[in-house]
Amino acid sequence: EVQLVESGGGLVRPGGSLRLSCEGSGFIFDDYAMHWVRQVPGKGLEWVSGISWNSGAIGYVDSVRGRFTISRDNAKKSLYLQMKSLRAEDSALYYCVKDFTQYSSNLNGDFDYWGQGTLVSVSS
Amino acid sequence: DIQVTQSPSSLSASVGDRVTITCRASHSIMTYVNWYQQKPGEAPRLLIRAASSLHSGVPSRFSGSGSGTDFTLTISGLQPDDFATYYCQQSFGPPRTFGQGTKVEIK
């Protein structure tokens, strides 16, 4: 059974930093691109960032580029999102998401398994 | 960025009804569309990939169609478990963008 478990969310002041983590199990983590997708409670979904299986391809939505950094450690079956210069509009539930396609050199974006999310609140 | 627009934003239907949700992209995206179901307090669940491919474990009453800019999700014979919010998403180009969602409510 595929499982994705996020951690690292919390309350942070504007301008602050947080590092989100996601541990994957039940699949060959090394083989798949991984993504972060966020959702303001009660609102829609927004893709934030993605990283290919070998970290060769990385992408960000414009609103976080230069402030967020995605990375992965395949030996630890873990995905990370380093978030800096946080703003109130970054407040959301952040989902760790697995891509459908194996060994894809690009980010695809077919999200077949989702974690339960970790909540980030940016407020003074 | 490719914009994805869903309609309607909400609908009321009865158990057994046939329900259709549409998704329109601002540019041709071939068949790079996925559909997700989300229930309150839960993460989204992939239903349909590549416009018409039913994801593993998804009931056959769900189907998808379309290509280019216009796409459809159909639920044939709505079940009590299907009352939820549905999202389309394009995987053609970065950034991957979602529609605003369609909430399916009990009539």
gemmi code that builds the backbone of each chain (N, CA, C; Angstrom):
import gemmi

chains = {
    "A": [
        ("GLU", (0.840, -1.193, 0.000), (0.000, 0.000, 0.000), (0.882, 1.252, 0.000)),
        ("VAL", (0.616, 2.131, -0.955), (1.369, 3.381, -1.031), (0.984, 4.285, 0.137)),
        ("GLN", (1.988, 4.791, 0.827), (1.748, 5.750, 1.908), (2.710, 6.916, 1.768)),
        ("LEU", (2.177, 8.101, 1.976), (2.964, 9.327, 1.978), (2.620, 10.067, 3.261)),
        ("VAL", (3.637, 10.331, 4.073), (3.403, 10.954, 5.376), (4.193, 12.250, 5.460)),
        ("GLU", (3.457, 13.355, 5.529), (4.072, 14.674, 5.603), (4.288, 15.099, 7.061)),
        ("SER", (5.253, 15.969, 7.251), (5.504, 16.566, 8.558), (6.175, 17.907, 8.360)),
        ("GLY", (6.255, 18.675, 9.432), (6.992, 19.931, 9.375), (6.148, 21.185, 9.322)),
        ("GLY", (4.848, 21.037, 9.157), (4.004, 22.222, 9.122), (3.903, 22.877, 10.484)),
        ("GLY", (3.320, 24.068, 10.511), (3.141, 24.773, 11.770), (2.843, 26.234, 11.544)),
        ("LEU", (2.863, 26.969, 12.655), (2.605, 28.405, 12.619), (3.937, 29.149, 12.551)),
        ("VAL", (4.044, 30.063, 11.614), (5.284, 30.827, 11.439), (4.919, 32.269, 11.113)),
        ("ARG", (5.777, 33.178, 11.503), (5.529, 34.594, 11.225), (5.894, 34.944, 9.787)),
        ("PRO", (5.263, 35.957, 9.237), (5.650, 36.404, 7.885), (7.142, 36.678, 7.812)),
        ("GLY", (7.752, 36.195, 6.728), (9.189, 36.325, 6.567), (9.966, 35.155, 7.110)),
        ("GLY", (9.296, 34.281, 7.830), (9.952, 33.133, 8.436), (10.159, 31.977, 7.480)),
        ("SER", (10.683, 30.878, 8.018), (11.008, 29.696, 7.214), (10.430, 28.445, 7.847)),
        ("LEU", (10.187, 27.468, 7.000), (9.768, 26.134, 7.424), (10.333, 25.124, 6.454)),
        ("ARG", (10.547, 23.908, 6.936), (10.964, 22.823, 6.055), (9.970, 21.684, 6.201)),
        ("LEU", (9.299, 21.387, 5.097), (8.366, 20.269, 5.070), (9.093, 19.002, 4.634)),
        ("SER", (8.665, 17.878, 5.201), (9.220, 16.583, 4.824), (8.090, 15.630, 4.475)),
        ("CYS", (8.421, 14.649, 3.670), (7.451, 13.622, 3.285), (8.198, 12.311, 3.145)),
        ("GLU", (7.728, 11.302, 3.831), (8.339, 9.986, 3.707), (7.394, 9.061, 2.952)),
        ("GLY", (7.929, 8.405, 1.943), (7.131, 7.510, 1.127), (7.412, 6.058, 1.440)),
        ("SER", (6.381, 5.207, 1.301), (6.548, 3.772, 1.480), (5.518, 3.048, 0.624)),
        ("GLY", (5.768, 1.768, 0.419), (4.834, 0.965, -0.361), (5.038, 1.053, -1.862)),
        ("PHE", (6.097, 1.743, -2.290), (6.432, 1.826, -3.718), (7.934, 2.123, -3.820)),
        ("ILE", (8.479, 1.993, -5.024), (9.900, 2.245, -5.230), (10.090, 3.747, -5.384)),
        ("PHE", (10.388, 4.398, -4.277), (10.432, 5.866, -4.223), (11.356, 6.427, -5.302)),
        ("ASP", (12.509, 5.783, -5.507), (13.521, 6.270, -6.453), (12.989, 6.420, -7.876)),
        ("ASP", (11.941, 5.698, -8.216), (11.518, 5.579, -9.614), (10.558, 6.675, -10.079)),
        ("TYR", (10.058, 7.477, -9.164), (8.947, 8.366, -9.506), (9.228, 9.823, -9.174)),
        ("ALA", (8.734, 10.695, -10.051), (8.710, 12.110, -9.709), (7.778, 12.323, -8.525)),
        ("MET", (8.064, 13.378, -7.779), (7.250, 13.720, -6.610), (6.924, 15.212, -6.655)),
        ("HIS", (5.828, 15.566, -6.013), (5.331, 16.937, -6.082), (4.812, 17.409, -4.736)),
        ("TRP", (4.700, 18.717, -4.603), (3.955, 19.354, -3.528), (2.780, 20.110, -4.155)),
        ("VAL", (1.606, 19.870, -3.617), (0.393, 20.567, -4.037), (-0.243, 21.151, -2.782)),
        ("ARG", (-0.714, 22.382, -2.841), (-1.293, 22.991, -1.649), (-2.757, 23.354, -1.851)),
        ("GLN", (-3.432, 23.502, -0.729), (-4.857, 23.816, -0.755), (-5.211, 24.647, 0.464)),
        ("VAL", (-5.688, 25.834, 0.224), (-6.254, 26.621, 1.309), (-7.539, 25.916, 1.736)),
        ("PRO", (-7.735, 25.639, 3.026), (-8.939, 24.924, 3.459), (-10.209, 25.543, 2.887)),
        ("GLY", (-11.010, 24.695, 2.261), (-12.256, 25.144, 1.659), (-12.108, 25.713, 0.262)),
        ("LYS", (-10.870, 25.767, -0.246), (-10.620, 26.329, -1.576), (-10.035, 25.282, -2.502)),
        ("GLY", (-9.539, 25.721, -3.647), (-9.059, 24.811, -4.671), (-7.625, 24.364, -4.477)),
        ("LEU", (-7.137, 23.623, -5.460), (-5.815, 23.009, -5.434), (-4.830, 23.808, -6.273)),
        ("GLU", (-3.599, 23.870, -5.797), (-2.550, 24.567, -6.533), (-1.263, 23.750, -6.490)),
        ("TRP", (-0.759, 23.389, -7.663), (0.540, 22.727, -7.744), (1.610, 23.745, -7.353)),
        ("VAL", (2.524, 23.328, -6.478), (3.562, 24.226, -5.974), (4.917, 23.929, -6.599)),
        ("SER", (5.292, 22.647, -6.597), (6.626, 22.292, -7.055), (6.693, 20.808, -7.344)),
        ("GLY", (7.620, 20.421, -8.216), (7.824, 19.024, -8.525), (9.285, 18.730, -8.800)),
        ("ILE", (9.669, 17.460, -8.624), (11.051, 17.032, -8.841), (11.038, 15.653, -9.473)),
        ("SER", (11.844, 15.460, -10.515), (11.874, 14.177, -11.193), (12.563, 13.125, -10.322)),
        ("TRP", (12.491, 11.877, -10.783), (12.994, 10.764, -9.968), (14.468, 10.905, -9.614)),
        ("ASN", (15.238, 11.504, -10.527), (16.685, 11.626, -10.306), (17.114, 13.057, -10.011)),
        ("SER", (16.129, 13.914, -9.690), (16.370, 15.344, -9.396), (16.885, 16.110, -10.601)),
        ("GLY", (16.797, 15.500, -11.792), (17.270, 16.179, -12.989), (16.345, 17.263, -13.496)),
        ("ALA", (15.083, 17.178, -13.143), (14.102, 18.191, -13.545), (13.379, 18.683, -12.303)),
        ("ILE", (13.309, 19.990, -12.170), (12.665, 20.624, -11.017), (11.829, 21.785, -11.532)),
        ("GLY", (10.658, 21.969, -10.947), (9.807, 23.081, -11.366), (9.072, 23.692, -10.190)),
        ("TYR", (8.710, 24.966, -10.365), (7.985, 25.698, -9.328), (6.901, 26.545, -9.974)),
        ("VAL", (5.846, 26.775, -9.229), (4.876, 27.778, -9.645), (5.539, 29.146, -9.444)),
        ("ASP", (5.177, 30.102, -10.271), (5.843, 31.413, -10.237), (5.808, 32.064, -8.862)),
        ("SER", (4.719, 31.901, -8.137), (4.538, 32.619, -6.872), (5.501, 32.159, -5.776)),
        ("VAL", (6.156, 31.007, -5.957), (7.094, 30.530, -4.923), (8.526, 30.446, -5.427)),
        ("ARG", (8.709, 30.619, -6.729), (10.067, 30.483, -7.287), (10.994, 31.512, -6.645)),
        ("GLY", (12.167, 31.032, -6.221), (13.127, 31.901, -5.545), (12.965, 31.917, -4.036)),
        ("ARG", (11.845, 31.419, -3.541), (11.617, 31.377, -2.088), (11.557, 29.936, -1.573)),
        ("PHE", (11.055, 29.024, -2.413), (10.918, 27.619, -2.015), (11.950, 26.788, -2.770)),
        ("THR", (12.440, 25.734, -2.116), (13.366, 24.804, -2.752), (12.915, 23.376, -2.490)),
        ("ILE", (12.705, 22.634, -3.558), (12.331, 21.231, -3.431), (13.580, 20.366, -3.555)),
        ("SER", (13.596, 19.267, -2.820), (14.709, 18.323, -2.918), (14.215, 16.951, -2.493)),
        ("ARG", (15.036, 15.962, -2.739), (14.685, 14.603, -2.344), (15.930, 13.844, -1.955)),
        ("ASP", (15.753, 12.850, -1.091), (16.824, 11.945, -0.703), (16.277, 10.536, -0.944)),
        ("ASN", (16.659, 9.948, -2.056), (16.104, 8.644, -2.416), (16.524, 7.557, -1.429)),
        ("ALA", (17.699, 7.683, -0.844), (18.140, 6.684, 0.144), (17.223, 6.684, 1.366)),
        ("LYS", (16.690, 7.846, 1.696), (15.782, 7.966, 2.837), (14.314, 7.932, 2.411)),
        ("LYS", (14.063, 7.759, 1.116), (12.695, 7.735, 0.584), (11.928, 8.977, 1.029)),
        ("SER", (12.578, 10.093, 0.929), (12.007, 11.323, 1.460), (12.055, 12.468, 0.468)),
        ("LEU", (11.024, 13.302, 0.560), (10.869, 14.510, -0.236), (10.832, 15.685, 0.725)),
        ("TYR", (11.392, 16.805, 0.286), (11.453, 17.974, 1.153), (10.984, 19.223, 0.411)),
        ("LEU", (10.524, 20.202, 1.189), (10.237, 21.530, 0.655), (10.731, 22.553, 1.665)),
        ("GLN", (11.818, 23.229, 1.308), (12.343, 24.307, 2.140), (11.632, 25.593, 1.727)),
        ("MET", (10.958, 26.204, 2.687), (10.176, 27.412, 2.401), (10.762, 28.589, 3.169)),
        ("LYS", (11.115, 29.646, 2.454), (11.681, 30.844, 3.071), (10.843, 32.062, 2.692)),
        ("SER", (11.065, 33.147, 3.410), (10.342, 34.403, 3.138), (8.850, 34.147, 3.019)),
        ("LEU", (8.317, 33.426, 3.972), (6.917, 33.030, 3.904), (5.983, 34.216, 4.009)),
        ("ARG", (4.876, 34.105, 3.280), (3.859, 35.152, 3.234), (2.527, 34.587, 3.709)),
        ("ALA", (1.612, 35.470, 4.063), (0.293, 35.029, 4.515), (-0.381, 34.166, 3.449)),
        ("GLU", (-0.155, 34.510, 2.176), (-0.801, 33.764, 1.091), (-0.207, 32.380, 0.870)),
        ("ASP", (0.855, 32.041, 1.593), (1.394, 30.681, 1.537), (0.688, 29.760, 2.524)),
        ("SER", (-0.168, 30.310, 3.363), (-0.905, 29.503, 4.335), (-1.814, 28.523, 3.610)),
        ("ALA", (-1.660, 27.244, 3.909), (-2.433, 26.211, 3.213), (-2.085, 24.851, 3.797)),
        ("LEU", (-2.845, 23.866, 3.365), (-2.509, 22.465, 3.626), (-1.616, 22.006, 2.479)),
        ("TYR", (-0.446, 21.516, 2.797), (0.518, 21.102, 1.777), (0.515, 19.580, 1.665)),
        ("TYR", (0.193, 19.108, 0.469), (0.156, 17.682, 0.190), (1.437, 17.243, -0.513)),
        ("CYS", (1.941, 16.113, -0.099), (3.004, 15.406, -0.819), (2.315, 14.459, -1.793)),
        ("VAL", (2.747, 14.479, -3.044), (2.021, 13.743, -4.080), (2.979, 12.960, -4.962)),
        ("LYS", (2.626, 11.739, -5.246), (3.421, 10.872, -6.126), (2.947, 11.007, -7.564)),
        ("ASP", (3.869, 10.999, -8.493), (3.528, 11.018, -9.915), (3.261, 9.592, -10.395)),
        ("PHE", (2.410, 9.476, -11.413), (2.015, 8.166, -11.944), (3.108, 7.484, -12.744)),
        ("THR", (3.879, 8.290, -13.518), (4.762, 7.705, -14.520), (6.122, 7.359, -13.933)),
        ("GLN", (6.561, 6.148, -14.221), (7.843, 5.668, -13.722), (8.969, 6.144, -14.625)),
        ("TYR", (10.055, 6.573, -14.024), (11.279, 6.943, -14.739), (11.101, 8.078, -15.745)),
        ("SER", (10.134, 8.926, -15.537), (9.957, 10.028, -16.464), (11.029, 11.082, -16.242)),
        ("SER", (11.592, 11.593, -17.327), (12.638, 12.609, -17.210), (12.063, 14.000, -17.030)),
        ("ASN", (10.738, 14.108, -17.213), (10.128, 15.402, -16.927), (9.189, 15.252, -15.741)),
        ("LEU", (8.460, 16.284, -15.436), (7.664, 16.285, -14.220), (6.255, 15.745, -14.412)),
        ("ASN", (5.887, 15.428, -15.639), (4.565, 14.879, -15.933), (3.454, 15.648, -15.236)),
        ("GLY", (3.081, 15.170, -14.046), (2.002, 15.857, -13.347), (0.721, 15.068, -13.345)),
        ("ASP", (0.811, 13.740, -13.322), (-0.343, 12.874, -13.112), (-0.239, 12.370, -11.674)),
        ("PHE", (-1.093, 12.917, -10.806), (-0.924, 12.735, -9.362), (-1.731, 11.549, -8.866)),
        ("ASP", (-1.086, 10.404, -8.689), (-1.872, 9.204, -8.401), (-2.005, 8.860, -6.928)),
        ("TYR", (-1.113, 9.326, -6.083), (-1.272, 9.102, -4.647), (-0.914, 10.370, -3.881)),
        ("TRP", (-1.718, 10.644, -2.850), (-1.576, 11.861, -2.060), (-1.433, 11.512, -0.578)),
        ("GLY", (-0.596, 12.273, 0.127), (-0.571, 12.174, 1.574), (-1.775, 12.877, 2.171)),
        ("GLN", (-1.835, 12.934, 3.476), (-2.950, 13.596, 4.158), (-2.684, 15.087, 4.379)),
        ("GLY", (-1.485, 15.523, 4.130), (-1.181, 16.945, 4.187), (-0.627, 17.407, 5.524)),
        ("THR", (0.116, 18.512, 5.469), (0.618, 19.167, 6.664), (0.260, 20.645, 6.548)),
        ("LEU", (-0.271, 21.210, 7.616), (-0.825, 22.558, 7.577), (0.225, 23.611, 7.892)),
        ("VAL", (0.323, 24.580, 7.012), (1.227, 25.716, 7.197), (0.379, 26.973, 7.409)),
        ("SER", (0.638, 27.667, 8.492), (-0.065, 28.921, 8.782), (0.958, 30.032, 8.948)),
        ("VAL", (0.819, 31.079, 8.151), (1.739, 32.205, 8.209), (0.960, 33.406, 8.731)),
        ("SER", (1.299, 33.814, 9.942), (0.543, 34.888, 10.578), (1.379, 35.532, 11.671)),
        ("SER", (1.168, 36.823, 11.864), (1.867, 37.534, 12.936), (1.056, 37.473, 14.229)),
    ],
    "B": [
        ("ASP", (0.540, 30.701, -18.635), (0.015, 29.497, -17.995), (-1.284, 29.054, -18.680)),
        ("ILE", (-1.515, 27.776, -18.691), (-2.755, 27.234, -19.233), (-3.843, 27.337, -18.170)),
        ("GLN", (-4.921, 28.015, -18.520), (-6.050, 28.146, -17.590), (-7.027, 27.003, -17.833)),
        ("VAL", (-7.591, 26.503, -16.750), (-8.543, 25.403, -16.825), (-9.824, 25.841, -16.117)),
        ("THR", (-10.933, 25.813, -16.830), (-12.194, 26.293, -16.288), (-13.207, 25.159, -16.238)),
        ("GLN", (-13.752, 24.926, -15.059), (-14.752, 23.883, -14.870), (-16.143, 24.476, -14.808)),
        ("SER", (-17.113, 23.685, -15.226), (-18.505, 24.077, -15.039), (-19.379, 22.833, -14.899)),
        ("PRO", (-20.440, 22.929, -14.083), (-20.760, 24.075, -13.223), (-19.866, 24.092, -11.987)),
        ("SER", (-19.977, 25.113, -11.166), (-19.215, 25.145, -9.920), (-19.872, 24.261, -8.861)),
        ("SER", (-21.156, 24.047, -8.998), (-21.856, 23.118, -8.119), (-23.098, 22.607, -8.826)),
        ("LEU", (-23.567, 21.465, -8.376), (-24.794, 20.906, -8.924), (-25.454, 20.030, -7.864)),
        ("SER", (-26.771, 19.915, -7.978), (-27.542, 19.029, -7.106), (-28.079, 17.882, -7.943)),
        ("ALA", (-27.939, 16.679, -7.440), (-28.386, 15.510, -8.181), (-28.873, 14.442, -7.215)),
        ("SER", (-29.616, 13.510, -7.758), (-30.164, 12.416, -6.957), (-29.404, 11.125, -7.233)),
        ("VAL", (-29.474, 10.207, -6.284), (-28.878, 8.891, -6.492), (-29.482, 8.262, -7.747)),
        ("GLY", (-28.612, 7.749, -8.590), (-29.050, 7.140, -9.832), (-28.969, 8.058, -11.040)),
        ("ASP", (-28.814, 9.357, -10.801), (-28.729, 10.317, -11.909), (-27.426, 10.144, -12.690)),
        ("ARG", (-27.459, 10.599, -13.921), (-26.260, 10.726, -14.750), (-25.780, 12.166, -14.607)),
        ("VAL", (-24.517, 12.310, -14.227), (-23.958, 13.626, -13.952), (-22.806, 13.893, -14.918)),
        ("THR", (-22.773, 15.094, -15.457), (-21.706, 15.488, -16.380), (-21.067, 16.783, -15.914)),
        ("ILE", (-19.749, 16.776, -15.825), (-18.967, 17.957, -15.454), (-18.035, 18.259, -16.614)),
        ("THR", (-17.929, 19.536, -16.967), (-17.079, 19.880, -18.096), (-15.873, 20.700, -17.659)),
        ("CYS", (-14.849, 20.630, -18.454), (-13.580, 21.307, -18.193), (-13.091, 21.860, -19.532)),
        ("ARG", (-12.732, 23.126, -19.537), (-12.249, 23.758, -20.770), (-10.878, 24.367, -20.504)),
        ("ALA", (-9.949, 24.082, -21.404), (-8.591, 24.617, -21.287), (-8.421, 25.822, -22.197)),
        ("SER", (-7.545, 26.732, -21.791), (-7.334, 27.963, -22.556), (-6.527, 27.730, -23.833)),
        ("HIS", (-5.821, 26.617, -23.916), (-5.081, 26.214, -25.109), (-5.276, 24.718, -25.299)),
        ("SER", (-5.011, 24.226, -26.486), (-5.111, 22.787, -26.703), (-4.115, 22.045, -25.821)),
        ("ILE", (-4.628, 21.052, -25.131), (-3.778, 20.250, -24.259), (-3.864, 18.767, -24.639)),
        ("MET", (-4.243, 18.532, -25.889), (-4.362, 17.151, -26.397), (-5.273, 16.351, -25.458)),
        ("THR", (-4.738, 15.311, -24.827), (-5.550, 14.562, -23.857), (-4.888, 14.577, -22.482)),
        ("TYR", (-4.139, 15.643, -22.200), (-3.421, 15.719, -20.935), (-4.307, 16.304, -19.839)),
        ("VAL", (-5.360, 15.588, -19.538), (-6.288, 15.995, -18.487), (-6.526, 14.847, -17.514)),
        ("ASN", (-6.518, 15.196, -16.240), (-6.833, 14.242, -15.190), (-8.026, 14.742, -14.392)),
        ("TRP", (-8.727, 13.812, -13.776), (-9.875, 14.147, -12.930), (-9.677, 13.544, -11.535)),
        ("TYR", (-10.024, 14.329, -10.512), (-9.863, 13.913, -9.126), (-11.179, 14.106, -8.381)),
        ("GLN", (-11.354, 13.284, -7.347), (-12.481, 13.394, -6.432), (-11.929, 13.739, -5.055)),
        ("GLN", (-12.565, 14.680, -4.380), (-12.153, 15.006, -3.019), (-13.377, 15.090, -2.115)),
        ("LYS", (-13.309, 14.348, -1.028), (-14.356, 14.401, -0.005), (-13.870, 15.256, 1.162)),
        ("PRO", (-14.783, 15.837, 1.923), (-14.382, 16.707, 3.040), (-13.428, 16.005, 3.998)),
        ("GLY", (-12.330, 16.681, 4.324), (-11.363, 16.141, 5.264), (-10.431, 15.089, 4.683)),
        ("GLU", (-10.545, 14.844, 3.391), (-9.699, 13.841, 2.747), (-8.829, 14.463, 1.665)),
        ("ALA", (-7.780, 13.746, 1.308), (-6.950, 14.159, 0.187), (-7.661, 13.818, -1.122)),
        ("PRO", (-7.317, 14.513, -2.193), (-7.890, 14.150, -3.501), (-7.507, 12.727, -3.898)),
        ("ARG", (-8.342, 12.166, -4.756), (-8.142, 10.807, -5.266), (-8.206, 10.859, -6.778)),
        ("LEU", (-7.230, 10.266, -7.445), (-7.212, 10.225, -8.906), (-8.298, 9.287, -9.421)),
        ("LEU", (-9.140, 9.803, -10.328), (-10.192, 8.987, -10.951), (-9.829, 8.604, -12.380)),
        ("ILE", (-9.502, 9.615, -13.172), (-9.290, 9.465, -14.612), (-7.964, 10.120, -14.964)),
        ("ARG", (-7.164, 9.429, -15.751), (-5.893, 9.981, -16.212), (-5.886, 10.036, -17.731)),
        ("ALA", (-5.200, 10.991, -18.302), (-5.095, 11.124, -19.760), (-6.476, 11.165, -20.427)),
        ("ALA", (-7.346, 11.923, -19.860), (-8.689, 12.227, -20.379), (-9.698, 11.094, -20.238)),
        ("SER", (-9.255, 9.837, -20.446), (-10.258, 8.768, -20.495), (-9.821, 7.459, -19.840)),
        ("SER", (-8.626, 7.419, -19.258), (-8.116, 6.184, -18.683), (-8.506, 6.083, -17.206)),
        ("LEU", (-9.313, 5.080, -16.909), (-9.794, 4.891, -15.539), (-8.648, 4.410, -14.652)),
        ("HIS", (-8.422, 5.111, -13.554), (-7.343, 4.734, -12.649), (-7.704, 3.440, -11.906)),
        ("SER", (-6.704, 2.732, -11.481), (-6.882, 1.469, -10.783), (-7.824, 1.599, -9.587)),
        ("GLY", (-8.808, 0.703, -9.521), (-9.720, 0.656, -8.386), (-10.907, 1.588, -8.471)),
        ("VAL", (-10.982, 2.403, -9.521), (-12.082, 3.358, -9.662), (-13.274, 2.668, -10.332)),
        ("PRO", (-14.460, 2.830, -9.781), (-15.639, 2.164, -10.360), (-15.890, 2.583, -11.807)),
        ("SER", (-16.426, 1.651, -12.578), (-16.627, 1.882, -14.013), (-17.753, 2.862, -14.312)),
        ("ARG", (-18.510, 3.295, -13.308), (-19.533, 4.319, -13.569), (-18.898, 5.684, -13.851)),
        ("PHE", (-17.608, 5.830, -13.551), (-16.885, 7.051, -13.884), (-16.265, 6.889, -15.276)),
        ("SER", (-16.402, 7.911, -16.093), (-15.760, 7.897, -17.403), (-15.373, 9.312, -17.792)),
        ("GLY", (-14.376, 9.397, -18.648), (-13.903, 10.687, -19.118), (-13.768, 10.693, -20.621)),
        ("SER", (-13.927, 11.866, -21.209), (-13.777, 11.991, -22.654), (-13.287, 13.387, -23.005)),
        ("GLY", (-12.923, 13.535, -24.262), (-12.516, 14.843, -24.768), (-11.078, 14.875, -25.234)),
        ("SER", (-10.766, 15.934, -25.970), (-9.404, 16.190, -26.413), (-9.325, 17.640, -26.882)),
        ("GLY", (-8.116, 18.151, -26.943), (-7.969, 19.541, -27.363), (-8.225, 20.497, -26.217)),
        ("THR", (-9.371, 21.137, -26.228), (-9.678, 22.096, -25.170), (-10.898, 21.728, -24.337)),
        ("ASP", (-11.692, 20.772, -24.756), (-12.950, 20.469, -24.067), (-12.999, 19.027, -23.579)),
        ("PHE", (-13.314, 18.877, -22.296), (-13.272, 17.575, -21.655), (-14.504, 17.394, -20.765)),
        ("THR", (-14.833, 16.125, -20.533), (-16.029, 15.801, -19.756), (-15.745, 14.649, -18.815)),
        ("LEU", (-16.234, 14.795, -17.581), (-16.293, 13.693, -16.627), (-17.753, 13.322, -16.476)),
        ("THR", (-18.068, 12.054, -16.633), (-19.435, 11.574, -16.492), (-19.512, 10.525, -15.397)),
        ("ILE", (-20.520, 10.667, -14.555), (-20.826, 9.642, -13.561), (-22.171, 9.044, -13.963)),
        ("SER", (-22.154, 7.778, -14.344), (-23.366, 7.120, -14.829), (-23.994, 6.331, -13.694)),
        ("GLY", (-25.046, 6.917, -13.111), (-25.682, 6.254, -11.985), (-25.038, 6.675, -10.684)),
        ("LEU", (-25.307, 7.908, -10.283), (-24.684, 8.503, -9.093), (-24.986, 7.662, -7.852)),
        ("GLN", (-23.963, 7.403, -7.086), (-24.088, 6.633, -5.840), (-23.887, 7.556, -4.629)),
        ("PRO", (-24.380, 7.152, -3.465), (-24.222, 8.001, -2.269), (-22.763, 8.361, -1.990)),
        ("ASP", (-21.847, 7.453, -2.315), (-20.429, 7.687, -2.069), (-19.830, 8.718, -3.021)),
        ("ASP", (-20.566, 9.131, -4.048), (-20.036, 10.030, -5.076), (-20.246, 11.505, -4.768)),
        ("PHE", (-20.962, 11.800, -3.694), (-21.171, 13.202, -3.356), (-19.865, 13.757, -2.800)),
        ("ALA", (-19.293, 14.687, -3.558), (-17.929, 15.148, -3.302), (-17.654, 16.333, -4.221)),
        ("THR", (-16.433, 16.841, -4.157), (-15.981, 17.870, -5.094), (-15.044, 17.238, -6.104)),
        ("TYR", (-15.217, 17.618, -7.359), (-14.424, 17.052, -8.450), (-13.583, 18.153, -9.095)),
        ("TYR", (-12.334, 17.802, -9.383), (-11.406, 18.743, -10.001), (-10.842, 18.148, -11.283)),
        ("CYS", (-10.754, 18.974, -12.316), (-9.938, 18.594, -13.463), (-8.578, 19.268, -13.319)),
        ("GLN", (-7.600, 18.735, -14.041), (-6.217, 19.243, -13.947), (-5.519, 18.963, -15.269)),
        ("GLN", (-4.778, 19.943, -15.758), (-4.032, 19.715, -16.993), (-2.587, 19.356, -16.655)),
        ("SER", (-2.069, 18.361, -17.367), (-0.675, 17.954, -17.188), (0.107, 18.159, -18.477)),
        ("PHE", (-0.355, 19.098, -19.307), (0.296, 19.354, -20.589), (1.538, 20.209, -20.418)),
        ("GLY", (1.402, 21.270, -19.651), (2.547, 22.172, -19.536), (2.662, 22.751, -18.152)),
        ("PRO", (3.866, 23.208, -17.805), (4.042, 23.820, -16.479), (3.513, 25.256, -16.464)),
        ("PRO", (2.984, 25.670, -15.327), (2.707, 24.854, -14.147), (1.452, 24.007, -14.349)),
        ("ARG", (1.411, 22.853, -13.681), (0.205, 22.020, -13.767), (-0.908, 22.756, -13.041)),
        ("THR", (-2.015, 22.988, -13.707), (-3.092, 23.798, -13.142), (-4.379, 22.997, -13.021)),
        ("PHE", (-5.138, 23.379, -11.988), (-6.404, 22.721, -11.675), (-7.577, 23.629, -12.010)),
        ("GLY", (-8.710, 23.002, -12.307), (-9.948, 23.750, -12.364), (-10.359, 24.136, -10.956)),
        ("GLN", (-11.378, 24.973, -10.866), (-11.766, 25.506, -9.565), (-12.625, 24.543, -8.758)),
        ("GLY", (-13.037, 23.433, -9.363), (-13.804, 22.417, -8.649), (-15.290, 22.475, -8.925)),
        ("THR", (-15.929, 21.319, -8.871), (-17.381, 21.201, -8.987), (-17.878, 20.393, -7.805)),
        ("LYS", (-18.720, 21.000, -7.000), (-19.272, 20.316, -5.834), (-20.570, 19.634, -6.219)),
        ("VAL", (-20.618, 18.322, -6.029), (-21.818, 17.544, -6.334), (-22.552, 17.277, -5.017)),
        ("GLU", (-23.745, 17.822, -4.928), (-24.520, 17.741, -3.685), (-25.766, 16.901, -3.879)),
        ("ILE", (-26.307, 16.456, -2.772), (-27.527, 15.644, -2.809), (-28.734, 16.534, -3.024)),
        ("LYS", (-29.576, 16.121, -3.968), (-30.796, 16.870, -4.239), (-31.889, 16.511, -3.234)),
    ],
}
model = gemmi.Model(1)
for chain_id, residues in chains.items():
    chain = gemmi.Chain(chain_id)
    for i, (resn, *xyz) in enumerate(residues, 1):
        res = gemmi.Residue()
        res.name, res.seqid = resn, gemmi.SeqId(i, " ")
        for name, pos in zip(("N", "CA", "C"), xyz):
            atom = gemmi.Atom()
            atom.name, atom.element = name, gemmi.Element(name[0])
            atom.pos, atom.b_iso = gemmi.Position(*pos), 0.0
            res.add_atom(atom)
        chain.add_residue(res)
    model.add_chain(chain)
structure = gemmi.Structure()
structure.add_model(model)
structure.setup_entities()
